[in-house]
């Protein structure tokens, strides 16, 4: 099976601290974007939308189906975890992306 799957690291510079999240994409045009953020009083990992962002810079990495699935399952598991949290000096969006890549066997 060819590598029809990819992960995209999206970086944003339109705030004081910036932000980064990851989009997992596959055949048929499906995609899921996950990030660790503080939005609307909610803290932690969640599904995010980049539709409203104008300050986006993206880098795409090809992955296998197994890597995409491992990364998806890892991120989805964090969303339902009661310990899901965010911290600016640890457990932030950059830490999330590093750990997500590690979950997919891509290193950190």
N, C-alpha and C positions, 0 to 999 in steps of 0.2 A: 504494500500500500504506500503510495507516495505521501510525502509530508504535506497534507492538505490542511493541517492544523497550524495555528500560530498563537503566540502570545505577544501582545503589544504593550510596551511600557509607555504610558502617557504621562508627561510632565507638564505642569502648569505653573506659570510665573505671575499670575495676576493677583497675588496677595502678598502680605508681609512674609509669610513663611513658605509660600508655594505649596504644591501638592503633587503627588504621584499616585497613579493607580494602574491596574493591569486589566487588559481585555483579552479574553480567551475566545478565539474564533475557529470555526470549522466549516466543513463543506455545507452547502445549502444556505450560506449566509448567516447562520446563527452566531451570536456572540453574547458573552456575559462579561460585564465589567465589575470588578471588585476593588474596594479600597478601604482604608482605615482612616476615619475622619471624624470630625465633630461637625454635625449639621443639624440645625433645628433643635438643639438641645440633646440630640442623640449622640452617643459616643460609641465608637467601635467599628468593626468590620461590617460592611454591608454592600449590597449591589448598588452601584452608582451609575449615573447617566452623564455622558460627556456632551450631550446635545446642546446644552446652554453655554458651553465653554468656548471662548474665542482665543484663548492664549495657550493652545495645546501644541506640544512638540512630541512626536511619537517615534519609537523605534520598534520594528517588528522582528521577532525571532521565530523561525520555523521550529515546530516541535512535533513529536509523534502523537498519535491518538492517546497512548498510555500516559504520556507526560501531561497532555492537556487534561485528561480525566483525573489524574492525581492532583493537579493544581486546583481544578474545580472542586473536587471533593474536600480538599484541605480547607479552601476558603469557605465553602458552604457549611462545613462543620463548625467553623469559628462563629458564623452568624448565629447559630442556634446554641452556642456554648454560653452558659450563665456567666463565665469569666470573660466574655467578650468585652474588651475595653480599649481605650486609647490613652496614650500618654505622650506628651510632647518630647520628653527626654528619654523615652523608651516605649516600645509598642506604638510607634507612630507610623505614618504612611510609608516611609522609607524602609523601616524594619519589616513591615508587612510585605513589601515587594521582594525584599531579600529572602524572607522566609518562604514566600510562595514559590520562588524560583528553586529554593532548596527542596521543597515538597515535590517539585517536578523533576528532581534529579539534575538540575541545571547549575548547581553550585550556588555561591552567594557573592 
